[in-house]
Amino acid sequence: MKILVLTSEPVDAEMVRAAVGNEAEGAEVLVVSPALQDSPVAFWIGDSDEAIERAKSVAEETVERLE
């Protein structure tokens, strides 16, 4: 089974298991964390560095929690 986890906040295996069920055991998981802007101004001027760093952090923490 393959599972796509699209999240803006870190999640753990229990959360994934609760959403998918016990079939999640041993599944191949792809974690995607979008770079979301908190400010419309930052979005319009293209200042995405902070949002990208937050997205990377969320993805890394989620992968660590799933291992």
PyMOL Python script that loads the backbone (N, CA, C, O; Angstrom):
from pymol import cmd

cmd.read_pdbstr("""\
ATOM      1  N   MET A   1       0.847  -1.174   0.000  1.00  0.00           N
ATOM      2  CA  MET A   1       0.000   0.000   0.000  1.00  0.00           C
ATOM      3  C   MET A   1       0.892   1.236   0.000  1.00  0.00           C
ATOM      4  O   MET A   1       1.949   1.251   0.630  1.00  0.00           O
ATOM      5  N   LYS A   2       0.458   2.264  -0.708  1.00  0.00           N
ATOM      6  CA  LYS A   2       1.156   3.542  -0.739  1.00  0.00           C
ATOM      7  C   LYS A   2       0.224   4.602  -0.153  1.00  0.00           C
ATOM      8  O   LYS A   2      -0.972   4.632  -0.442  1.00  0.00           O
ATOM      9  N   ILE A   3       0.806   5.467   0.676  1.00  0.00           N
ATOM     10  CA  ILE A   3       0.017   6.507   1.343  1.00  0.00           C
ATOM     11  C   ILE A   3       0.667   7.858   1.080  1.00  0.00           C
ATOM     12  O   ILE A   3       1.879   8.013   1.228  1.00  0.00           O
ATOM     13  N   LEU A   4      -0.143   8.826   0.690  1.00  0.00           N
ATOM     14  CA  LEU A   4       0.304  10.202   0.521  1.00  0.00           C
ATOM     15  C   LEU A   4      -0.193  10.992   1.724  1.00  0.00           C
ATOM     16  O   LEU A   4      -1.395  11.065   1.975  1.00  0.00           O
ATOM     17  N   VAL A   5       0.740  11.582   2.467  1.00  0.00           N
ATOM     18  CA  VAL A   5       0.395  12.416   3.618  1.00  0.00           C
ATOM     19  C   VAL A   5       0.672  13.859   3.226  1.00  0.00           C
ATOM     20  O   VAL A   5       1.823  14.256   3.043  1.00  0.00           O
ATOM     21  N   LEU A   6      -0.393  14.636   3.100  1.00  0.00           N
ATOM     22  CA  LEU A   6      -0.294  16.054   2.776  1.00  0.00           C
ATOM     23  C   LEU A   6      -0.650  16.812   4.044  1.00  0.00           C
ATOM     24  O   LEU A   6      -1.801  16.791   4.480  1.00  0.00           O
ATOM     25  N   THR A   7       0.336  17.484   4.640  1.00  0.00           N
ATOM     26  CA  THR A   7       0.116  18.097   5.950  1.00  0.00           C
ATOM     27  C   THR A   7       0.883  19.407   6.107  1.00  0.00           C
ATOM     28  O   THR A   7       1.996  19.562   5.605  1.00  0.00           O
ATOM     29  N   SER A   8       0.260  20.337   6.812  1.00  0.00           N
ATOM     30  CA  SER A   8       0.937  21.601   7.123  1.00  0.00           C
ATOM     31  C   SER A   8       1.431  21.623   8.561  1.00  0.00           C
ATOM     32  O   SER A   8       2.079  22.580   8.986  1.00  0.00           O
ATOM     33  N   GLU A   9       1.123  20.559   9.316  1.00  0.00           N
ATOM     34  CA  GLU A   9       1.587  20.389  10.695  1.00  0.00           C
ATOM     35  C   GLU A   9       2.155  18.984  10.844  1.00  0.00           C
ATOM     36  O   GLU A   9       1.680  18.064  10.178  1.00  0.00           O
ATOM     37  N   PRO A  10       3.159  18.790  11.702  1.00  0.00           N
ATOM     38  CA  PRO A  10       3.724  17.446  11.884  1.00  0.00           C
ATOM     39  C   PRO A  10       2.664  16.446  12.359  1.00  0.00           C
ATOM     40  O   PRO A  10       1.831  16.765  13.207  1.00  0.00           O
ATOM     41  N   VAL A  11       2.709  15.240  11.801  1.00  0.00           N
ATOM     42  CA  VAL A  11       1.811  14.166  12.218  1.00  0.00           C
ATOM     43  C   VAL A  11       2.652  12.954  12.598  1.00  0.00           C
ATOM     44  O   VAL A  11       3.829  12.867  12.246  1.00  0.00           O
ATOM     45  N   ASP A  12       2.035  12.015  13.322  1.00  0.00           N
ATOM     46  CA  ASP A  12       2.757  10.811  13.713  1.00  0.00           C
ATOM     47  C   ASP A  12       2.037   9.573  13.192  1.00  0.00           C
ATOM     48  O   ASP A  12       0.985   9.675  12.561  1.00  0.00           O
ATOM     49  N   ALA A  13       2.605   8.420  13.456  1.00  0.00           N
ATOM     50  CA  ALA A  13       2.065   7.160  12.949  1.00  0.00           C
ATOM     51  C   ALA A  13       0.660   6.904  13.475  1.00  0.00           C
ATOM     52  O   ALA A  13      -0.172   6.354  12.754  1.00  0.00           O
ATOM     53  N   GLU A  14       0.377   7.289  14.710  1.00  0.00           N
ATOM     54  CA  GLU A  14      -0.951   7.076  15.276  1.00  0.00           C
ATOM     55  C   GLU A  14      -2.009   7.857  14.502  1.00  0.00           C
ATOM     56  O   GLU A  14      -3.109   7.355  14.274  1.00  0.00           O
ATOM     57  N   MET A  15      -1.684   9.065  14.104  1.00  0.00           N
ATOM     58  CA  MET A  15      -2.633   9.880  13.340  1.00  0.00           C
ATOM     59  C   MET A  15      -2.888   9.261  11.963  1.00  0.00           C
ATOM     60  O   MET A  15      -4.027   9.214  11.499  1.00  0.00           O
ATOM     61  N   VAL A  16      -1.840   8.796  11.329  1.00  0.00           N
ATOM     62  CA  VAL A  16      -1.991   8.154  10.015  1.00  0.00           C
ATOM     63  C   VAL A  16      -2.804   6.877  10.166  1.00  0.00           C
ATOM     64  O   VAL A  16      -3.716   6.618   9.380  1.00  0.00           O
ATOM     65  N   ARG A  17      -2.475   6.085  11.169  1.00  0.00           N
ATOM     66  CA  ARG A  17      -3.192   4.828  11.416  1.00  0.00           C
ATOM     67  C   ARG A  17      -4.680   5.100  11.706  1.00  0.00           C
ATOM     68  O   ARG A  17      -5.546   4.341  11.269  1.00  0.00           O
ATOM     69  N   ALA A  18      -4.967   6.165  12.431  1.00  0.00           N
ATOM     70  CA  ALA A  18      -6.353   6.511  12.735  1.00  0.00           C
ATOM     71  C   ALA A  18      -7.120   6.883  11.466  1.00  0.00           C
ATOM     72  O   ALA A  18      -8.313   6.602  11.351  1.00  0.00           O
ATOM     73  N   ALA A  19      -6.435   7.513  10.521  1.00  0.00           N
ATOM     74  CA  ALA A  19      -7.087   7.920   9.278  1.00  0.00           C
ATOM     75  C   ALA A  19      -7.222   6.776   8.285  1.00  0.00           C
ATOM     76  O   ALA A  19      -8.215   6.692   7.563  1.00  0.00           O
ATOM     77  N   VAL A  20      -6.226   5.894   8.245  1.00  0.00           N
ATOM     78  CA  VAL A  20      -6.183   4.845   7.223  1.00  0.00           C
ATOM     79  C   VAL A  20      -6.596   3.486   7.773  1.00  0.00           C
ATOM     80  O   VAL A  20      -7.138   2.656   7.044  1.00  0.00           O
ATOM     81  N   GLY A  21      -6.345   3.264   9.032  1.00  0.00           N
ATOM     82  CA  GLY A  21      -6.632   1.966   9.630  1.00  0.00           C
ATOM     83  C   GLY A  21      -5.376   1.127   9.737  1.00  0.00           C
ATOM     84  O   GLY A  21      -4.282   1.603   9.434  1.00  0.00           O
ATOM     85  N   ASN A  22      -5.520  -0.100  10.160  1.00  0.00           N
ATOM     86  CA  ASN A  22      -4.373  -0.977  10.362  1.00  0.00           C
ATOM     87  C   ASN A  22      -3.676  -1.359   9.058  1.00  0.00           C
ATOM     88  O   ASN A  22      -2.572  -1.903   9.088  1.00  0.00           O
ATOM     89  N   GLU A  23      -4.295  -1.087   7.932  1.00  0.00           N
ATOM     90  CA  GLU A  23      -3.671  -1.358   6.637  1.00  0.00           C
ATOM     91  C   GLU A  23      -2.425  -0.498   6.424  1.00  0.00           C
ATOM     92  O   GLU A  23      -1.629  -0.773   5.526  1.00  0.00           O
ATOM     93  N   ALA A  24      -2.253   0.529   7.236  1.00  0.00           N
ATOM     94  CA  ALA A  24      -1.106   1.425   7.104  1.00  0.00           C
ATOM     95  C   ALA A  24       0.200   0.747   7.513  1.00  0.00           C
ATOM     96  O   ALA A  24       1.281   1.211   7.150  1.00  0.00           O
ATOM     97  N   GLU A  25       0.105  -0.337   8.259  1.00  0.00           N
ATOM     98  CA  GLU A  25       1.302  -1.037   8.737  1.00  0.00           C
ATOM     99  C   GLU A  25       2.150  -1.495   7.545  1.00  0.00           C
ATOM    100  O   GLU A  25       1.675  -2.238   6.686  1.00  0.00           O
ATOM    101  N   GLY A  26       3.400  -1.046   7.502  1.00  0.00           N
ATOM    102  CA  GLY A  26       4.325  -1.444   6.453  1.00  0.00           C
ATOM    103  C   GLY A  26       4.119  -0.727   5.127  1.00  0.00           C
ATOM    104  O   GLY A  26       4.728  -1.100   4.125  1.00  0.00           O
ATOM    105  N   ALA A  27       3.278   0.288   5.104  1.00  0.00           N
ATOM    106  CA  ALA A  27       2.986   1.010   3.869  1.00  0.00           C
ATOM    107  C   ALA A  27       4.150   1.919   3.480  1.00  0.00           C
ATOM    108  O   ALA A  27       4.931   2.351   4.327  1.00  0.00           O
ATOM    109  N   GLU A  28       4.247   2.194   2.202  1.00  0.00           N
ATOM    110  CA  GLU A  28       5.202   3.180   1.693  1.00  0.00           C
ATOM    111  C   GLU A  28       4.516   4.536   1.802  1.00  0.00           C
ATOM    112  O   GLU A  28       3.405   4.718   1.304  1.00  0.00           O
ATOM    113  N   VAL A  29       5.188   5.500   2.464  1.00  0.00           N
ATOM    114  CA  VAL A  29       4.557   6.791   2.749  1.00  0.00           C
ATOM    115  C   VAL A  29       5.351   7.911   2.096  1.00  0.00           C
ATOM    116  O   VAL A  29       6.575   7.976   2.218  1.00  0.00           O
ATOM    117  N   LEU A  30       4.638   8.792   1.401  1.00  0.00           N
ATOM    118  CA  LEU A  30       5.224  10.001   0.833  1.00  0.00           C
ATOM    119  C   LEU A  30       4.654  11.174   1.604  1.00  0.00           C
ATOM    120  O   LEU A  30       3.436  11.335   1.686  1.00  0.00           O
ATOM    121  N   VAL A  31       5.531  12.000   2.172  1.00  0.00           N
ATOM    122  CA  VAL A  31       5.103  13.160   2.962  1.00  0.00           C
ATOM    123  C   VAL A  31       5.310  14.418   2.130  1.00  0.00           C
ATOM    124  O   VAL A  31       6.405  14.670   1.627  1.00  0.00           O
ATOM    125  N   VAL A  32       4.249  15.203   1.991  1.00  0.00           N
ATOM    126  CA  VAL A  32       4.306  16.480   1.281  1.00  0.00           C
ATOM    127  C   VAL A  32       3.810  17.554   2.236  1.00  0.00           C
ATOM    128  O   VAL A  32       2.730  17.442   2.816  1.00  0.00           O
ATOM    129  N   SER A  33       4.613  18.588   2.386  1.00  0.00           N
ATOM    130  CA  SER A  33       4.235  19.702   3.246  1.00  0.00           C
ATOM    131  C   SER A  33       4.307  20.986   2.423  1.00  0.00           C
ATOM    132  O   SER A  33       5.399  21.392   2.024  1.00  0.00           O
ATOM    133  N   PRO A  34       3.181  21.629   2.163  1.00  0.00           N
ATOM    134  CA  PRO A  34       3.187  22.836   1.339  1.00  0.00           C
ATOM    135  C   PRO A  34       3.773  24.032   2.084  1.00  0.00           C
ATOM    136  O   PRO A  34       3.672  24.139   3.306  1.00  0.00           O
ATOM    137  N   ALA A  35       4.380  24.915   1.322  1.00  0.00           N
ATOM    138  CA  ALA A  35       4.928  26.155   1.875  1.00  0.00           C
ATOM    139  C   ALA A  35       3.800  27.187   1.900  1.00  0.00           C
ATOM    140  O   ALA A  35       3.519  27.836   0.893  1.00  0.00           O
ATOM    141  N   LEU A  36       3.168  27.328   3.044  1.00  0.00           N
ATOM    142  CA  LEU A  36       2.025  28.229   3.188  1.00  0.00           C
ATOM    143  C   LEU A  36       2.469  29.581   3.724  1.00  0.00           C
ATOM    144  O   LEU A  36       3.299  29.665   4.629  1.00  0.00           O
ATOM    145  N   GLN A  37       1.909  30.625   3.158  1.00  0.00           N
ATOM    146  CA  GLN A  37       2.213  31.985   3.603  1.00  0.00           C
ATOM    147  C   GLN A  37       1.205  32.415   4.658  1.00  0.00           C
ATOM    148  O   GLN A  37       0.009  32.162   4.516  1.00  0.00           O
ATOM    149  N   ASP A  38       1.684  33.066   5.721  1.00  0.00           N
ATOM    150  CA  ASP A  38       0.798  33.612   6.743  1.00  0.00           C
ATOM    151  C   ASP A  38       0.276  34.987   6.343  1.00  0.00           C
ATOM    152  O   ASP A  38      -0.767  35.431   6.823  1.00  0.00           O
ATOM    153  N   SER A  39       1.004  35.647   5.467  1.00  0.00           N
ATOM    154  CA  SER A  39       0.679  37.021   5.107  1.00  0.00           C
ATOM    155  C   SER A  39       0.417  37.152   3.606  1.00  0.00           C
ATOM    156  O   SER A  39       1.207  36.664   2.798  1.00  0.00           O
ATOM    157  N   PRO A  40      -0.676  37.801   3.228  1.00  0.00           N
ATOM    158  CA  PRO A  40      -0.928  38.031   1.803  1.00  0.00           C
ATOM    159  C   PRO A  40       0.158  38.892   1.160  1.00  0.00           C
ATOM    160  O   PRO A  40       0.480  38.723  -0.016  1.00  0.00           O
ATOM    161  N   VAL A  41       0.714  39.810   1.939  1.00  0.00           N
ATOM    162  CA  VAL A  41       1.775  40.672   1.412  1.00  0.00           C
ATOM    163  C   VAL A  41       3.010  39.834   1.074  1.00  0.00           C
ATOM    164  O   VAL A  41       3.598  40.007   0.007  1.00  0.00           O
ATOM    165  N   ALA A  42       3.404  38.932   1.969  1.00  0.00           N
ATOM    166  CA  ALA A  42       4.557  38.066   1.706  1.00  0.00           C
ATOM    167  C   ALA A  42       4.302  37.215   0.471  1.00  0.00           C
ATOM    168  O   ALA A  42       5.221  36.966  -0.310  1.00  0.00           O
ATOM    169  N   PHE A  43       3.063  36.766   0.286  1.00  0.00           N
ATOM    170  CA  PHE A  43       2.714  35.980  -0.894  1.00  0.00           C
ATOM    171  C   PHE A  43       2.907  36.804  -2.155  1.00  0.00           C
ATOM    172  O   PHE A  43       3.526  36.340  -3.113  1.00  0.00           O
ATOM    173  N   TRP A  44       2.381  38.024  -2.161  1.00  0.00           N
ATOM    174  CA  TRP A  44       2.422  38.851  -3.367  1.00  0.00           C
ATOM    175  C   TRP A  44       3.822  39.334  -3.713  1.00  0.00           C
ATOM    176  O   TRP A  44       4.121  39.521  -4.892  1.00  0.00           O
ATOM    177  N   ILE A  45       4.687  39.543  -2.732  1.00  0.00           N
ATOM    178  CA  ILE A  45       6.043  39.997  -3.058  1.00  0.00           C
ATOM    179  C   ILE A  45       7.000  38.822  -3.253  1.00  0.00           C
ATOM    180  O   ILE A  45       8.178  39.015  -3.552  1.00  0.00           O
ATOM    181  N   GLY A  46       6.490  37.620  -3.082  1.00  0.00           N
ATOM    182  CA  GLY A  46       7.307  36.437  -3.346  1.00  0.00           C
ATOM    183  C   GLY A  46       8.302  36.112  -2.257  1.00  0.00           C
ATOM    184  O   GLY A  46       9.286  35.418  -2.513  1.00  0.00           O
ATOM    185  N   ASP A  47       8.075  36.595  -1.046  1.00  0.00           N
ATOM    186  CA  ASP A  47       8.973  36.315   0.074  1.00  0.00           C
ATOM    187  C   ASP A  47       8.582  34.972   0.696  1.00  0.00           C
ATOM    188  O   ASP A  47       7.852  34.923   1.686  1.00  0.00           O
ATOM    189  N   SER A  48       9.077  33.891   0.105  1.00  0.00           N
ATOM    190  CA  SER A  48       8.641  32.560   0.518  1.00  0.00           C
ATOM    191  C   SER A  48       9.686  31.801   1.345  1.00  0.00           C
ATOM    192  O   SER A  48       9.449  30.652   1.717  1.00  0.00           O
ATOM    193  N   ASP A  49      10.827  32.415   1.637  1.00  0.00           N
ATOM    194  CA  ASP A  49      11.894  31.718   2.358  1.00  0.00           C
ATOM    195  C   ASP A  49      11.427  31.130   3.689  1.00  0.00           C
ATOM    196  O   ASP A  49      11.708  29.970   3.989  1.00  0.00           O
ATOM    197  N   GLU A  50      10.725  31.919   4.477  1.00  0.00           N
ATOM    198  CA  GLU A  50      10.260  31.457   5.786  1.00  0.00           C
ATOM    199  C   GLU A  50       9.244  30.317   5.632  1.00  0.00           C
ATOM    200  O   GLU A  50       9.288  29.341   6.380  1.00  0.00           O
ATOM    201  N   ALA A  51       8.348  30.441   4.679  1.00  0.00           N
ATOM    202  CA  ALA A  51       7.339  29.403   4.448  1.00  0.00           C
ATOM    203  C   ALA A  51       7.991  28.098   3.977  1.00  0.00           C
ATOM    204  O   ALA A  51       7.569  27.012   4.377  1.00  0.00           O
ATOM    205  N   ILE A  52       8.999  28.203   3.144  1.00  0.00           N
ATOM    206  CA  ILE A  52       9.703  27.017   2.666  1.00  0.00           C
ATOM    207  C   ILE A  52      10.440  26.330   3.806  1.00  0.00           C
ATOM    208  O   ILE A  52      10.408  25.103   3.910  1.00  0.00           O
ATOM    209  N   GLU A  53      11.100  27.096   4.660  1.00  0.00           N
ATOM    210  CA  GLU A  53      11.800  26.511   5.806  1.00  0.00           C
ATOM    211  C   GLU A  53      10.826  25.817   6.753  1.00  0.00           C
ATOM    212  O   GLU A  53      11.120  24.738   7.268  1.00  0.00           O
ATOM    213  N   ARG A  54       9.676  26.428   6.982  1.00  0.00           N
ATOM    214  CA  ARG A  54       8.657  25.804   7.841  1.00  0.00           C
ATOM    215  C   ARG A  54       8.161  24.497   7.221  1.00  0.00           C
ATOM    216  O   ARG A  54       7.997  23.501   7.926  1.00  0.00           O
ATOM    217  N   ALA A  55       7.925  24.493   5.922  1.00  0.00           N
ATOM    218  CA  ALA A  55       7.464  23.285   5.229  1.00  0.00           C
ATOM    219  C   ALA A  55       8.504  22.172   5.326  1.00  0.00           C
ATOM    220  O   ALA A  55       8.152  21.016   5.560  1.00  0.00           O
ATOM    221  N   LYS A  56       9.775  22.508   5.148  1.00  0.00           N
ATOM    222  CA  LYS A  56      10.842  21.510   5.274  1.00  0.00           C
ATOM    223  C   LYS A  56      10.874  20.937   6.688  1.00  0.00           C
ATOM    224  O   LYS A  56      11.028  19.731   6.875  1.00  0.00           O
ATOM    225  N   SER A  57      10.728  21.809   7.675  1.00  0.00           N
ATOM    226  CA  SER A  57      10.748  21.378   9.071  1.00  0.00           C
ATOM    227  C   SER A  57       9.585  20.439   9.375  1.00  0.00           C
ATOM    228  O   SER A  57       9.767  19.421  10.043  1.00  0.00           O
ATOM    229  N   VAL A  58       8.400  20.772   8.892  1.00  0.00           N
ATOM    230  CA  VAL A  58       7.217  19.932   9.113  1.00  0.00           C
ATOM    231  C   VAL A  58       7.413  18.571   8.455  1.00  0.00           C
ATOM    232  O   VAL A  58       7.121  17.542   9.064  1.00  0.00           O
ATOM    233  N   ALA A  59       7.904  18.556   7.219  1.00  0.00           N
ATOM    234  CA  ALA A  59       8.118  17.291   6.501  1.00  0.00           C
ATOM    235  C   ALA A  59       9.148  16.424   7.227  1.00  0.00           C
ATOM    236  O   ALA A  59       8.932  15.226   7.411  1.00  0.00           O
ATOM    237  N   GLU A  60      10.259  17.023   7.637  1.00  0.00           N
ATOM    238  CA  GLU A  60      11.301  16.259   8.329  1.00  0.00           C
ATOM    239  C   GLU A  60      10.802  15.696   9.659  1.00  0.00           C
ATOM    240  O   GLU A  60      11.069  14.540   9.987  1.00  0.00           O
ATOM    241  N   GLU A  61      10.082  16.511  10.418  1.00  0.00           N
ATOM    242  CA  GLU A  61       9.575  16.049  11.711  1.00  0.00           C
ATOM    243  C   GLU A  61       8.545  14.930  11.522  1.00  0.00           C
ATOM    244  O   GLU A  61       8.510  13.978  12.301  1.00  0.00           O
ATOM    245  N   THR A  62       7.720  15.047  10.499  1.00  0.00           N
ATOM    246  CA  THR A  62       6.732  14.000  10.227  1.00  0.00           C
ATOM    247  C   THR A  62       7.412  12.693   9.855  1.00  0.00           C
ATOM    248  O   THR A  62       7.014  11.632  10.333  1.00  0.00           O
ATOM    249  N   VAL A  63       8.429  12.755   9.011  1.00  0.00           N
ATOM    250  CA  VAL A  63       9.159  11.545   8.621  1.00  0.00           C
ATOM    251  C   VAL A  63       9.799  10.900   9.861  1.00  0.00           C
ATOM    252  O   VAL A  63       9.738   9.681  10.021  1.00  0.00           O
ATOM    253  N   GLU A  64      10.402  11.699  10.722  1.00  0.00           N
ATOM    254  CA  GLU A  64      11.001  11.176  11.951  1.00  0.00           C
ATOM    255  C   GLU A  64       9.953  10.493  12.824  1.00  0.00           C
ATOM    256  O   GLU A  64      10.216   9.433  13.392  1.00  0.00           O
ATOM    257  N   ARG A  65       8.769  11.089  12.935  1.00  0.00           N
ATOM    258  CA  ARG A  65       7.716  10.519  13.771  1.00  0.00           C
ATOM    259  C   ARG A  65       7.157   9.222  13.180  1.00  0.00           C
ATOM    260  O   ARG A  65       6.690   8.352  13.915  1.00  0.00           O
ATOM    261  N   LEU A  66       7.206   9.098  11.861  1.00  0.00           N
ATOM    262  CA  LEU A  66       6.667   7.903  11.209  1.00  0.00           C
ATOM    263  C   LEU A  66       7.633   6.719  11.239  1.00  0.00           C
ATOM    264  O   LEU A  66       7.207   5.576  11.078  1.00  0.00           O
ATOM    265  N   GLU A  67       8.919   6.974  11.441  1.00  0.00           N
ATOM    266  CA  GLU A  67       9.908   5.899  11.423  1.00  0.00           C
ATOM    267  C   GLU A  67       9.809   4.986  12.607  1.00  0.00           C
ATOM    268  O   GLU A  67      10.582   4.035  12.720  1.00  0.00           O
TER     269      GLU A  67
END
""", "prot")
cmd.dss("prot")
cmd.show_as("cartoon", "prot")
cmd.util.cbc("prot")
cmd.orient("prot")
